[in-house]
Amino acid sequence: MDIKDKIYVAGHTGLVGSAIMRTLAKYGYNNLLTRDLHELDLRNQQAVNDFFSKEKPDYVFFAAAKVGGIHANNTYPAEFIYDNLMIESNIIHAAYLNNVKKLLFLGSSCIYPKMAQQPIKEEYLLTGALEPTNEAYAIAKIAGLEMCKFYRRQYGCDFISAMPTNLYGINDNFDLNSSHVLPAMIRKFHEAKVQQKAEVYLWGTGNALREFLYVDDLADALLHLMNHYSDEIHVNIGTGQDLSIHELALIVKETVEFDGVIVYDTSKPDGTPRKLLNVDRLHQSGWKHTTSLREGIYLVYQWYLKEKA
């Protein structure tokens, strides 16, 4: 990308999109194109087509999506599949019609089979059944990934896809009804500390294994791929390291300085037993993460204290 190219960041106010905006600004890209939900409904095909036709972006970072944790995915599956299918179809097709130079689509590691061999390689996609609690979202994301592949094959579009692991960072969602596990923990432990509670209750057994990537590291990886990668197979983005939910809880507890005990509600689901990405392809392209989990959690907690607490 040239510093003067017009770059559209779809979903610029979200966790990933805002990190992309920070990273682009850091490297001097200043011709950035954005629209919030009130200005442009990405589920509306005509509105998206009109936007692309008028603005003619050169590059697209596709970070817009309807997202949520286990509870949200399980409760609103129709919304998750409809909204995401519409958003993907509209943006990818409009990018093709308006000769976008390159588009980078963001998937999610939940699209891999529930019982996939670990660590998960890119080629394991569509080799087994999905995790039922987020199946609707996963199917929609798979469709977006496949669209990029087939538009590349049929039309020669330079559309690529990246598959991030579990993300956390500044601008995360801390709503306990819809948030992911790490921000939910930060809020639970902080509120328990403030209210001087003796216990914090967490879902599941604490045994599920997860990998976490600081979102600004993801944004740096996406810029790297946009400038250095072009192929139809997607690229996993992660740290290549995982830990149990219980181990994560202990780090958050220590960071927040909560003195009570952790109690697990085993009537609630764990979700996928393990989800660790194989990041050999990413490392071979010349990129590795730089933010440790402890450092990242500390940074997020400091931001939470300033902005949310």
GIJOCOR-V812404 format. One record per pair of residues at least 24 apart in sequence whose C-alpha atoms are under 10 Angstrom apart, sorted by sequence separation. I is the first residue (numbers start at 1). J is the second residue. D is the distance in Angstrom with one decimal. If there is no record, write none. Layout:
BEGIN
I_J_D ; I_J_D
END
This chain:
BEGIN
3_27_8.6 ; 4_28_9.2 ; 5_29_8.0 ; 6_30_8.4 ; 7_31_6.3 ; 8_32_6.0 ; 9_33_6.3 ; 10_34_6.7 ; 11_35_7.9 ; 12_36_7.5 ; 13_37_9.3 ; 33_57_7.7 ; 64_88_8.5 ; 110_134_7.4 ; 111_135_7.9 ; 213_237_8.4 ; 214_238_9.1 ; 3_28_6.6 ; 4_29_6.9 ; 5_30_8.7 ; 6_31_5.1 ; 7_32_4.9 ; 8_33_4.5 ; 9_34_5.8 ; 10_35_7.4 ; 11_36_7.3 ; 32_57_9.1 ; 62_87_9.8 ; 110_135_8.4 ; 111_136_9.8 ; 113_138_9.7 ; 213_238_5.8 ; 214_239_9.4 ; 245_270_9.2 ; 2_28_10.0 ; 3_29_5.0 ; 4_30_7.2 ; 5_31_6.4 ; 6_32_5.9 ; 7_33_5.7 ; 8_34_6.0 ; 9_35_8.4 ; 10_36_8.6 ; 11_37_8.4 ; 31_57_9.7 ; 33_59_9.8 ; 62_88_8.6 ; 111_137_8.1 ; 112_138_8.0 ; 212_238_7.2 ; 213_239_6.4 ; 2_29_8.1 ; 3_30_7.2 ; 4_31_6.0 ; 5_32_8.4 ; 6_33_6.8 ; 7_34_8.6 ; 8_35_8.8 ; 32_59_9.7 ; 33_60_9.3 ; 37_64_9.9 ; 64_91_9.6 ; 110_137_8.4 ; 111_138_4.5 ; 112_139_9.9 ; 211_238_7.3 ; 212_239_7.2 ; 213_240_9.5 ; 1_29_9.0 ; 3_31_7.7 ; 4_32_9.3 ; 32_60_10.0 ; 110_138_6.0 ; 111_139_7.0 ; 211_239_7.2 ; 212_240_9.2 ; 213_241_9.5 ; 62_91_8.2 ; 108_137_9.1 ; 109_138_8.6 ; 110_139_9.6 ; 111_140_8.9 ; 181_210_9.9 ; 211_240_7.4 ; 212_241_8.1 ; 244_273_9.7 ; 62_92_8.9 ; 108_138_7.5 ; 111_141_6.9 ; 112_142_9.0 ; 182_212_8.8 ; 211_241_6.0 ; 212_242_7.2 ; 244_274_8.8 ; 11_42_9.5 ; 60_91_9.1 ; 107_138_8.6 ; 110_141_9.0 ; 111_142_6.4 ; 210_241_8.5 ; 211_242_4.2 ; 212_243_8.8 ; 243_274_9.3 ; 10_42_8.9 ; 60_92_9.4 ; 109_141_9.7 ; 110_142_9.8 ; 209_241_9.9 ; 210_242_5.2 ; 211_243_6.5 ; 242_274_8.7 ; 243_275_10.0 ; 107_140_9.4 ; 108_141_7.0 ; 209_242_6.3 ; 210_243_5.6 ; 211_244_8.8 ; 242_275_8.1 ; 243_276_9.4 ; 107_141_5.6 ; 108_142_8.8 ; 111_145_10.0 ; 209_243_5.3 ; 210_244_6.2 ; 211_245_9.7 ; 242_276_6.3 ; 60_95_8.0 ; 106_141_8.3 ; 107_142_7.4 ; 208_243_8.3 ; 209_244_4.2 ; 210_245_6.9 ; 241_276_7.1 ; 242_277_9.0 ; 59_95_8.9 ; 105_141_9.5 ; 107_143_9.7 ; 207_243_9.1 ; 208_244_5.5 ; 209_245_6.1 ; 212_248_9.6 ; 240_276_6.7 ; 241_277_8.3 ; 58_95_9.1 ; 107_144_7.7 ; 108_145_9.9 ; 207_244_5.5 ; 208_245_5.8 ; 209_246_8.9 ; 211_248_9.9 ; 239_276_8.8 ; 240_277_6.0 ; 241_278_9.3 ; 56_94_9.9 ; 57_95_8.3 ; 106_144_8.7 ; 107_145_6.8 ; 206_244_6.5 ; 207_245_6.0 ; 208_246_8.2 ; 209_247_9.2 ; 210_248_8.8 ; 238_276_8.3 ; 239_277_8.0 ; 240_278_6.1 ; 241_279_9.8 ; 43_82_8.8 ; 44_83_10.0 ; 48_87_9.0 ; 52_91_8.5 ; 56_95_8.7 ; 105_144_7.6 ; 106_145_8.1 ; 205_244_9.9 ; 206_245_4.7 ; 207_246_6.5 ; 209_248_9.4 ; 238_277_6.5 ; 239_278_8.8 ; 240_279_5.9 ; 255_294_8.1 ; 21_61_9.9 ; 43_83_6.4 ; 51_91_10.0 ; 58_98_9.2 ; 59_99_9.7 ; 60_100_7.5 ; 105_145_7.1 ; 122_162_9.9 ; 205_245_8.4 ; 206_246_4.5 ; 207_247_8.8 ; 237_277_7.5 ; 238_278_8.0 ; 239_279_7.2 ; 240_280_8.5 ; 254_294_9.8 ; 255_295_9.7 ; 20_61_8.1 ; 42_83_8.7 ; 43_84_8.1 ; 45_86_7.9 ; 49_90_7.5 ; 53_94_8.1 ; 57_98_8.3 ; 58_99_7.9 ; 59_100_5.9 ; 60_101_8.4 ; 61_102_8.8 ; 62_103_7.1 ; 63_104_8.6 ; 64_105_9.2 ; 65_106_8.9 ; 67_108_9.9 ; 104_145_10.0 ; 122_163_8.6 ; 204_245_9.1 ; 205_246_8.1 ; 206_247_8.1 ; 236_277_6.5 ; 237_278_8.5 ; 238_279_6.3 ; 256_297_9.5 ; 42_84_9.4 ; 43_85_8.4 ; 44_86_7.6 ; 45_87_8.4 ; 48_90_6.4 ; 49_91_8.0 ; 52_94_6.4 ; 53_95_9.3 ; 56_98_6.5 ; 57_99_8.7 ; 58_100_5.0 ; 59_101_5.8 ; 60_102_6.5 ; 61_103_6.1 ; 62_104_5.8 ; 63_105_6.9 ; 64_106_8.4 ; 65_107_9.5 ; 105_147_9.8 ; 203_245_9.6 ; 204_246_9.9 ; 206_248_9.0 ; 236_278_6.9 ; 237_279_6.2 ; 238_280_10.0 ; 251_293_8.8 ; 252_294_8.4 ; 255_297_7.5 ; 256_298_8.4 ; 20_63_8.8 ; 43_86_5.0 ; 44_87_7.9 ; 47_90_9.2 ; 48_91_6.7 ; 51_94_8.9 ; 52_95_7.1 ; 55_98_9.5 ; 56_99_8.1 ; 57_100_6.3 ; 58_101_5.3 ; 59_102_5.1 ; 60_103_4.6 ; 61_104_5.1 ; 62_105_4.8 ; 63_106_5.8 ; 105_148_7.6 ; 172_215_9.3 ; 202_245_9.4 ; 206_249_8.4 ; 235_278_9.6 ; 236_279_5.6 ; 237_280_9.5 ; 239_282_9.9 ; 240_283_9.9 ; 251_294_7.0 ; 255_298_6.3 ; 8_52_9.5 ; 17_61_8.2 ; 42_86_7.5 ; 43_87_4.9 ; 45_89_8.4 ; 46_90_8.5 ; 49_93_8.6 ; 50_94_8.9 ; 52_96_10.0 ; 53_97_8.5 ; 54_98_9.5 ; 56_100_7.4 ; 57_101_8.4 ; 58_102_7.0 ; 59_103_5.8 ; 60_104_6.3 ; 61_105_6.6 ; 62_106_6.0 ; 63_107_8.7 ; 104_148_8.8 ; 166_210_7.5 ; 167_211_8.6 ; 168_212_7.1 ; 169_213_8.5 ; 170_214_8.9 ; 171_215_9.6 ; 202_246_9.3 ; 235_279_7.9 ; 236_280_8.4 ; 237_281_9.0 ; 238_282_8.6 ; 239_283_9.8 ; 254_298_9.9 ; 255_299_10.0 ; 16_61_10.0 ; 17_62_8.3 ; 18_63_9.4 ; 42_87_5.2 ; 43_88_8.5 ; 45_90_5.4 ; 48_93_9.6 ; 49_94_5.5 ; 52_97_8.7 ; 53_98_6.4 ; 57_102_9.6 ; 58_103_8.8 ; 59_104_8.3 ; 60_105_8.3 ; 61_106_8.1 ; 62_107_9.4 ; 103_148_8.5 ; 165_210_8.7 ; 166_211_6.1 ; 167_212_5.6 ; 168_213_6.5 ; 169_214_5.7 ; 170_215_7.7 ; 235_280_9.3 ; 236_281_7.4 ; 237_282_6.6 ; 238_283_9.9 ; 248_293_9.1 ; 252_297_7.1 ; 256_301_7.4 ; 16_62_9.7 ; 17_63_5.6 ; 41_87_8.6 ; 42_88_8.5 ; 43_89_8.7 ; 44_90_7.5 ; 45_91_8.3 ; 48_94_7.0 ; 49_95_8.7 ; 52_98_6.6 ; 53_99_9.9 ; 165_211_6.5 ; 166_212_4.9 ; 167_213_5.0 ; 168_214_5.4 ; 169_215_5.3 ; 170_216_8.5 ; 235_281_6.6 ; 236_282_6.6 ; 237_283_9.2 ; 248_294_9.4 ; 251_297_8.3 ; 252_298_8.5 ; 255_301_7.8 ; 256_302_9.5 ; 8_55_9.2 ; 16_63_6.4 ; 17_64_7.5 ; 42_89_9.5 ; 43_90_7.0 ; 44_91_9.9 ; 48_95_9.7 ; 52_99_9.7 ; 165_212_6.4 ; 166_213_6.2 ; 167_214_5.9 ; 168_215_5.7 ; 169_216_7.4 ; 202_249_8.8 ; 234_281_9.5 ; 235_282_6.4 ; 236_283_9.8 ; 251_298_9.6 ; 255_302_9.8 ; 8_56_9.2 ; 9_57_9.7 ; 15_63_9.0 ; 16_64_8.6 ; 42_90_7.0 ; 43_91_9.1 ; 45_93_9.4 ; 46_94_9.7 ; 49_97_8.6 ; 52_100_9.1 ; 164_212_9.3 ; 165_213_6.6 ; 166_214_8.8 ; 167_215_5.7 ; 168_216_9.0 ; 169_217_9.7 ; 240_288_9.6 ; 6_55_8.7 ; 7_56_9.4 ; 8_57_6.0 ; 12_61_9.1 ; 14_63_8.0 ; 15_64_9.9 ; 42_91_7.5 ; 45_94_8.6 ; 49_98_8.7 ; 164_213_8.1 ; 165_214_9.8 ; 166_215_9.2 ; 167_216_9.5 ; 239_288_7.4 ; 240_289_9.5 ; 248_297_9.8 ; 252_301_8.9 ; 6_56_7.9 ; 7_57_5.8 ; 8_58_7.8 ; 9_59_8.5 ; 10_60_7.2 ; 11_61_8.7 ; 12_62_9.2 ; 13_63_9.6 ; 14_64_7.7 ; 165_215_10.0 ; 167_217_9.7 ; 168_218_9.8 ; 235_285_9.8 ; 237_287_9.5 ; 238_288_8.4 ; 239_289_6.2 ; 6_57_5.1 ; 7_58_6.0 ; 8_59_6.2 ; 9_60_6.0 ; 10_61_6.2 ; 11_62_7.2 ; 12_63_7.3 ; 13_64_9.0 ; 14_65_9.0 ; 112_163_9.9 ; 164_215_9.4 ; 167_218_8.2 ; 237_288_9.0 ; 238_289_7.5 ; 239_290_9.0 ; 5_57_7.9 ; 6_58_5.2 ; 7_59_4.8 ; 8_60_4.8 ; 9_61_4.9 ; 10_62_5.1 ; 11_63_5.1 ; 12_64_7.5 ; 84_136_9.4 ; 85_137_9.1 ; 88_140_8.4 ; 92_144_8.1 ; 96_148_9.9 ; 111_163_9.0 ; 237_289_9.0 ; 239_291_9.4 ; 241_293_9.9 ; 5_58_6.1 ; 6_59_6.5 ; 7_60_5.8 ; 8_61_6.3 ; 9_62_6.4 ; 10_63_5.4 ; 11_64_3.9 ; 14_67_9.8 ; 81_134_9.8 ; 84_137_7.4 ; 87_140_9.8 ; 88_141_8.3 ; 91_144_9.9 ; 109_162_9.6 ; 110_163_9.3 ; 165_218_9.2 ; 200_253_9.6 ; 229_282_9.6 ; 239_292_9.1 ; 4_58_9.8 ; 5_59_7.5 ; 6_60_8.8 ; 7_61_7.6 ; 8_62_8.2 ; 9_63_7.0 ; 10_64_5.1 ; 11_65_7.2 ; 80_134_8.9 ; 81_135_8.8 ; 82_136_8.7 ; 83_137_9.4 ; 84_138_9.7 ; 85_139_8.9 ; 86_140_9.1 ; 89_143_8.8 ; 93_147_8.9 ; 103_157_8.5 ; 104_158_8.7 ; 105_159_7.5 ; 106_160_8.9 ; 107_161_6.9 ; 108_162_8.2 ; 109_163_5.9 ; 110_164_9.5 ; 164_218_7.3 ; 239_293_9.6 ; 9_64_8.3 ; 10_65_8.9 ; 11_66_9.8 ; 80_135_9.4 ; 81_136_5.0 ; 82_137_9.0 ; 84_139_9.4 ; 85_140_5.3 ; 88_143_8.2 ; 89_144_7.2 ; 92_147_7.5 ; 93_148_9.4 ; 96_151_7.8 ; 102_157_7.3 ; 103_158_6.6 ; 104_159_6.0 ; 105_160_6.2 ; 106_161_5.9 ; 107_162_6.0 ; 108_163_5.2 ; 109_164_6.0 ; 110_165_8.3 ; 2_58_9.8 ; 77_133_8.8 ; 80_136_6.1 ; 81_137_5.4 ; 84_140_5.8 ; 85_141_7.7 ; 88_144_5.6 ; 92_148_7.2 ; 96_152_9.5 ; 101_157_7.7 ; 102_158_5.0 ; 103_159_4.7 ; 104_160_4.9 ; 105_161_4.6 ; 106_162_5.2 ; 107_163_4.8 ; 108_164_5.6 ; 109_165_5.3 ; 110_166_8.9 ; 162_218_9.8 ; 206_262_9.9 ; 229_285_7.6 ; 1_58_8.7 ; 77_134_7.6 ; 79_136_8.7 ; 80_137_5.3 ; 81_138_8.2 ; 83_140_8.7 ; 84_141_7.2 ; 85_142_9.6 ; 87_144_9.1 ; 88_145_9.1 ; 100_157_8.1 ; 101_158_6.6 ; 102_159_5.6 ; 103_160_6.2 ; 104_161_5.4 ; 105_162_6.3 ; 106_163_6.2 ; 107_164_6.8 ; 108_165_6.6 ; 109_166_7.3 ; 164_221_9.7 ; 206_263_9.5 ; 225_282_8.7 ; 228_285_7.7 ; 1_59_7.8 ; 74_132_8.2 ; 75_133_8.9 ; 76_134_9.8 ; 77_135_7.9 ; 78_136_7.1 ; 79_137_8.9 ; 80_138_9.1 ; 81_139_7.2 ; 82_140_7.9 ; 85_143_7.3 ; 86_144_9.8 ; 89_147_7.9 ; 93_151_8.5 ; 99_157_8.2 ; 100_158_8.4 ; 101_159_8.5 ; 102_160_7.7 ; 103_161_8.2 ; 104_162_7.1 ; 105_163_8.7 ; 106_164_7.4 ; 107_165_9.3 ; 108_166_8.0 ; 164_222_9.7 ; 200_258_9.3 ; 205_263_9.2 ; 206_264_6.9 ; 224_282_9.8 ; 228_286_9.1 ; 73_132_9.5 ; 74_133_5.1 ; 75_134_9.7 ; 77_136_5.4 ; 78_137_9.0 ; 80_139_9.6 ; 81_140_5.4 ; 84_143_9.3 ; 85_144_7.3 ; 88_147_8.4 ; 89_148_9.9 ; 92_151_8.5 ; 96_155_8.0 ; 99_158_9.8 ; 100_159_9.1 ; 108_167_9.7 ; 162_221_9.3 ; 199_258_9.4 ; 204_263_9.7 ; 205_264_5.7 ; 206_265_9.3 ; 73_133_6.3 ; 74_134_6.4 ; 76_136_9.0 ; 77_137_7.2 ; 80_140_7.8 ; 81_141_8.6 ; 84_144_8.5 ; 88_148_9.6 ; 96_156_9.4 ; 162_222_7.6 ; 189_249_9.0 ; 193_253_9.5 ; 198_258_9.1 ; 199_259_8.8 ; 200_260_7.3 ; 201_261_8.8 ; 202_262_7.2 ; 203_263_8.8 ; 204_264_6.0 ; 205_265_7.0 ; 206_266_8.8 ; 225_285_8.2 ; 72_133_9.2 ; 73_134_5.2 ; 74_135_8.6 ; 76_137_9.8 ; 80_141_9.9 ; 96_157_6.8 ; 161_222_9.5 ; 197_258_9.0 ; 198_259_7.6 ; 199_260_5.3 ; 200_261_6.4 ; 201_262_6.1 ; 202_263_6.3 ; 203_264_5.8 ; 204_265_5.5 ; 205_266_5.3 ; 208_269_9.9 ; 209_270_9.5 ; 221_282_8.5 ; 224_285_8.7 ; 225_286_9.6 ; 70_132_9.9 ; 71_133_8.1 ; 72_134_8.8 ; 73_135_8.1 ; 74_136_8.7 ; 95_157_8.9 ; 96_158_9.4 ; 190_252_9.3 ; 196_258_8.6 ; 197_259_8.9 ; 198_260_4.6 ; 199_261_4.9 ; 200_262_5.1 ; 201_263_4.8 ; 202_264_5.0 ; 203_265_5.1 ; 204_266_4.5 ; 205_267_8.8 ; 208_270_6.2 ; 209_271_9.9 ; 210_272_9.1 ; 224_286_8.5 ; 225_287_8.9 ; 70_133_6.1 ; 71_134_9.1 ; 73_136_7.5 ; 74_137_9.7 ; 96_159_9.1 ; 162_225_8.4 ; 182_245_9.1 ; 185_248_9.0 ; 186_249_8.8 ; 189_252_7.5 ; 190_253_8.5 ; 193_256_7.9 ; 196_259_8.7 ; 197_260_6.9 ; 198_261_6.4 ; 199_262_5.8 ; 200_263_6.0 ; 201_264_5.7 ; 202_265_6.0 ; 203_266_6.6 ; 204_267_6.7 ; 205_268_8.3 ; 207_270_7.9 ; 208_271_7.6 ; 209_272_8.4 ; 210_273_8.5 ; 211_274_8.8 ; 224_287_7.4 ; 69_133_9.3 ; 70_134_6.7 ; 73_137_7.1 ; 95_159_9.2 ; 161_225_9.2 ; 162_226_10.0 ; 181_245_8.5 ; 185_249_7.0 ; 188_252_9.9 ; 189_253_6.3 ; 192_256_9.9 ; 193_257_7.5 ; 194_258_8.9 ; 196_260_8.4 ; 197_261_9.2 ; 198_262_8.9 ; 199_263_6.6 ; 200_264_8.4 ; 201_265_6.6 ; 202_266_8.8 ; 203_267_7.9 ; 204_268_5.0 ; 205_269_8.2 ; 206_270_7.6 ; 208_272_7.1 ; 209_273_6.3 ; 210_274_6.1 ; 211_275_6.8 ; 212_276_9.2 ; 69_134_8.3 ; 73_138_9.8 ; 92_157_9.9 ; 160_225_8.6 ; 161_226_9.7 ; 187_252_9.8 ; 188_253_9.6 ; 189_254_9.5 ; 190_255_9.6 ; 191_256_9.7 ; 193_258_5.2 ; 203_268_5.4 ; 204_269_5.2 ; 205_270_6.7 ; 208_273_4.8 ; 209_274_4.6 ; 210_275_5.6 ; 211_276_5.8 ; 221_286_9.6 ; 222_287_9.9 ; 68_134_9.2 ; 160_226_8.2 ; 182_248_8.0 ; 186_252_6.3 ; 189_255_9.5 ; 190_256_6.1 ; 192_258_7.3 ; 193_259_7.4 ; 202_268_8.9 ; 203_269_6.8 ; 204_270_4.7 ; 207_273_7.8 ; 208_274_5.8 ; 209_275_6.5 ; 210_276_6.5 ; 211_277_7.8 ; 221_287_6.6 ; 92_159_8.5 ; 159_226_9.6 ; 181_248_9.6 ; 182_249_8.3 ; 185_252_7.0 ; 186_253_8.0 ; 189_256_6.6 ; 190_257_8.3 ; 191_258_9.3 ; 192_259_9.3 ; 193_260_8.1 ; 203_270_7.0 ; 204_271_8.4 ; 207_274_9.1 ; 208_275_8.6 ; 209_276_7.8 ; 210_277_9.6 ; 220_287_8.8 ; 221_288_7.9 ; 158_226_9.9 ; 161_229_9.8 ; 181_249_9.5 ; 185_253_8.4 ; 188_256_9.9 ; 189_257_8.4 ; 190_258_7.2 ; 192_260_8.3 ; 203_271_10.0 ; 220_288_9.6 ; 221_289_8.0 ; 68_137_9.2 ; 160_229_7.9 ; 161_230_9.3 ; 183_252_9.5 ; 186_255_8.9 ; 187_256_9.3 ; 189_258_6.3 ; 220_289_8.7 ; 67_137_7.9 ; 160_230_6.4 ; 161_231_8.7 ; 182_252_8.2 ; 186_256_7.3 ; 188_258_10.0 ; 189_259_9.4 ; 217_287_9.9 ; 218_288_9.8 ; 220_290_10.0 ; 66_137_8.4 ; 158_229_9.8 ; 159_230_7.8 ; 160_231_6.4 ; 161_232_7.8 ; 162_233_8.9 ; 163_234_6.7 ; 164_235_8.3 ; 165_236_7.5 ; 166_237_9.6 ; 167_238_8.9 ; 185_256_9.9 ; 189_260_9.1 ; 217_288_8.6 ; 218_289_7.9 ; 65_137_9.5 ; 158_230_6.8 ; 159_231_8.1 ; 160_232_6.2 ; 161_233_7.4 ; 162_234_5.3 ; 163_235_5.8 ; 164_236_5.9 ; 165_237_6.2 ; 166_238_8.1 ; 217_289_5.8 ; 158_231_8.0 ; 159_232_7.6 ; 160_233_7.6 ; 161_234_4.7 ; 162_235_4.7 ; 163_236_4.5 ; 164_237_4.5 ; 165_238_5.3 ; 189_262_9.4 ; 216_289_9.5 ; 217_290_6.9 ; 158_232_8.7 ; 160_234_6.6 ; 161_235_6.5 ; 162_236_5.9 ; 163_237_5.7 ; 164_238_6.1 ; 165_239_8.3 ; 216_290_9.7 ; 217_291_6.9 ; 65_140_9.9 ; 160_235_8.6 ; 161_236_9.0 ; 162_237_6.7 ; 163_238_8.5 ; 164_239_9.7 ; 165_240_9.4 ; 214_289_8.5 ; 216_291_8.7 ; 65_141_9.1 ; 213_289_7.9 ; 214_290_9.0 ; 215_291_9.6 ; 10_87_9.9 ; 213_290_9.7 ; 214_291_6.6 ; 213_291_8.0 ; 214_292_8.1 ; 152_231_8.7 ; 153_232_8.1 ; 213_292_8.5 ; 214_293_7.4 ; 217_296_9.9 ; 152_232_7.0 ; 212_292_9.5 ; 213_293_7.5 ; 216_296_9.5 ; 10_91_8.8 ; 151_232_9.5 ; 212_293_7.2 ; 214_295_9.2 ; 215_296_9.0 ; 149_231_8.6 ; 150_232_8.3 ; 211_293_9.5 ; 214_296_6.0 ; 149_232_5.1 ; 213_296_8.4 ; 214_297_8.4 ; 148_232_7.6 ; 149_233_7.4 ; 212_296_9.6 ; 148_233_9.6 ; 149_234_8.7 ; 214_299_9.7 ; 146_232_9.0 ; 148_234_9.5 ; 214_300_9.2 ; 145_232_9.2 ; 146_233_9.5 ; 145_233_9.0 ; 146_234_9.6 ; 145_234_7.7 ; 16_106_9.3 ; 7_100_9.8 ; 7_102_9.8 ; 8_103_9.4 ; 9_104_10.0 ; 10_105_9.9 ; 5_101_10.0 ; 7_103_9.8 ; 60_159_9.3 ; 62_161_9.2 ; 1_101_9.3 ; 59_159_9.9 ; 61_161_10.0 ; 1_102_9.1 ; 75_178_10.0 ; 69_173_10.0 ; 72_176_10.0 ; 68_173_8.7 ; 71_176_9.3 ; 72_177_6.9 ; 73_178_8.5 ; 67_173_9.9 ; 71_177_6.8 ; 72_178_5.2 ; 68_175_9.8 ; 69_176_9.3 ; 70_177_9.4 ; 71_178_6.5 ; 72_179_8.1 ; 69_177_8.2 ; 70_178_7.9 ; 71_179_8.6 ; 72_180_9.5 ; 68_177_8.8 ; 69_178_5.6 ; 70_179_8.5 ; 71_180_9.2 ; 125_234_9.9 ; 166_275_8.9 ; 68_178_5.2 ; 69_179_5.4 ; 70_180_7.6 ; 123_233_8.1 ; 165_275_8.2 ; 166_276_9.4 ; 67_178_8.4 ; 68_179_5.8 ; 69_180_4.7 ; 70_181_8.9 ; 122_233_7.4 ; 123_234_8.9 ; 165_276_7.7 ; 166_277_9.9 ; 186_297_8.5 ; 190_301_9.0 ; 67_179_8.9 ; 68_180_6.5 ; 69_181_7.3 ; 122_234_6.7 ; 165_277_6.9 ; 67_180_9.3 ; 122_235_6.7 ; 164_277_8.6 ; 121_235_9.2 ; 122_236_6.6 ; 163_277_9.0 ; 183_297_9.1 ; 186_300_8.7 ; 187_301_8.9 ; 190_304_9.6 ; 69_184_9.7 ; 121_236_7.7 ; 182_297_8.6 ; 186_301_6.9 ; 190_305_9.0 ; 194_309_9.8 ; 106_222_9.1 ; 120_236_8.7 ; 163_279_10.0 ; 105_222_9.7 ; 183_300_8.5 ; 187_304_8.4 ; 104_222_7.9 ; 182_300_10.0 ; 183_301_8.9 ; 186_304_8.5 ; 187_305_9.8 ; 191_309_8.5 ; 104_223_9.4 ; 190_309_8.3 ; 120_240_9.8 ; 162_282_9.7 ; 104_225_8.4 ; 119_240_7.9 ; 183_304_9.2 ; 187_308_9.2 ; 104_226_6.8 ; 119_241_9.3 ; 187_309_8.3 ; 103_226_8.0 ; 119_242_9.7 ; 102_226_7.6 ; 102_227_9.6 ; 168_293_9.7 ; 104_230_9.9 ; 170_296_9.4 ; 107_234_8.8 ; 109_236_8.1 ; 169_296_7.2 ; 170_297_9.9 ; 102_230_9.1 ; 106_234_9.4 ; 107_235_9.7 ; 108_236_9.2 ; 109_237_9.1 ; 168_296_8.2 ; 169_297_7.7 ; 172_300_8.5 ; 105_234_9.1 ; 106_235_9.9 ; 107_236_9.3 ; 108_237_9.7 ; 109_238_9.6 ; 168_297_8.2 ; 169_298_9.9 ; 170_299_7.9 ; 171_300_8.6 ; 104_234_9.8 ; 169_299_7.8 ; 170_300_5.7 ; 174_304_8.9 ; 169_300_5.5 ; 170_301_8.9 ; 172_303_9.9 ; 168_300_7.9 ; 169_301_9.0 ; 170_302_9.4 ; 171_303_8.5 ; 172_304_9.0 ; 170_303_6.6 ; 171_304_8.7 ; 169_303_8.9 ; 170_304_8.0 ; 174_308_8.5 ; 169_304_9.7 ; 133_269_9.0 ; 171_307_9.1 ; 134_271_8.9 ; 170_307_9.7 ; 171_308_9.8 ; 133_271_7.1 ; 134_272_9.9 ; 132_271_8.6 ; 133_272_9.0 ; 131_271_7.2 ; 132_272_9.2 ; 131_272_6.3 ; 130_272_9.1 ; 131_273_9.8 ; 19_169_8.5 ; 16_167_8.4 ; 19_170_7.9 ; 15_167_8.5 ; 16_168_9.0 ; 18_170_8.5 ; 19_171_8.6 ; 15_168_7.7 ; 16_169_8.7 ; 18_171_7.5 ; 15_169_7.0 ; 16_170_9.3 ; 17_171_9.7 ; 18_172_9.9 ; 120_274_9.8 ; 15_170_6.9 ; 16_171_8.7 ; 119_274_8.9 ; 120_275_7.4 ; 121_276_9.3 ; 122_277_8.4 ; 14_170_9.7 ; 15_171_5.2 ; 16_172_8.8 ; 116_272_9.8 ; 118_274_7.7 ; 119_275_7.4 ; 120_276_6.0 ; 121_277_6.5 ; 122_278_7.7 ; 14_171_6.9 ; 15_172_5.3 ; 114_271_8.8 ; 115_272_7.7 ; 117_274_9.4 ; 118_275_7.3 ; 119_276_4.9 ; 120_277_4.6 ; 121_278_5.1 ; 122_279_8.9 ; 13_171_8.2 ; 14_172_7.6 ; 15_173_7.8 ; 61_219_9.9 ; 114_272_5.8 ; 115_273_7.9 ; 116_274_8.8 ; 117_275_9.3 ; 118_276_6.2 ; 119_277_5.0 ; 120_278_5.1 ; 121_279_7.7 ; 122_280_9.9 ; 14_173_8.8 ; 113_272_9.2 ; 114_273_7.8 ; 115_274_8.2 ; 116_275_8.3 ; 117_276_9.3 ; 118_277_7.3 ; 119_278_4.9 ; 120_279_8.5 ; 121_280_8.5 ; 122_281_8.7 ; 114_274_8.3 ; 115_275_9.0 ; 116_276_9.6 ; 117_277_9.9 ; 118_278_7.7 ; 119_279_8.6 ; 121_281_8.9 ; 61_222_8.3 ; 114_275_8.3 ; 61_223_9.0 ; 110_272_8.6 ; 113_275_9.7 ; 112_275_8.7 ; 61_226_8.6 ; 110_275_8.1 ; 112_277_9.8 ; 60_226_9.4 ; 109_275_7.6 ; 59_226_8.8 ; 109_276_8.6 ; 109_277_7.7 ; 23_216_7.2 ; 27_220_9.9 ; 22_216_8.1 ; 23_217_9.1 ; 19_214_9.7 ; 20_215_8.7 ; 21_216_9.8 ; 23_218_9.7 ; 24_219_8.5 ; 19_215_6.3 ; 20_216_7.4 ; 23_219_6.3 ; 24_220_8.6 ; 27_223_9.7 ; 18_215_9.3 ; 19_216_5.3 ; 20_217_9.7 ; 22_219_8.4 ; 23_220_6.4 ; 71_268_10.0 ; 16_214_9.9 ; 17_215_9.4 ; 18_216_9.0 ; 19_217_8.7 ; 20_218_8.3 ; 21_219_8.4 ; 22_220_9.6 ; 23_221_9.9 ; 71_269_9.6 ; 16_215_6.2 ; 17_216_10.0 ; 19_218_8.1 ; 20_219_4.9 ; 23_222_9.6 ; 24_223_7.7 ; 70_269_8.5 ; 15_215_7.3 ; 16_216_8.0 ; 19_219_5.8 ; 20_220_7.6 ; 23_223_8.0 ; 70_270_9.0 ; 15_216_9.4 ; 18_219_9.0 ; 19_220_8.7 ; 20_221_9.8 ; 70_271_7.4 ; 16_218_7.8 ; 17_219_8.3 ; 20_222_8.0 ; 16_219_7.1 ; 20_223_8.0 ; 1_223_9.1 ; 1_226_7.7 ; 2_227_9.6 ; 1_227_6.3 ; 1_228_9.8
END
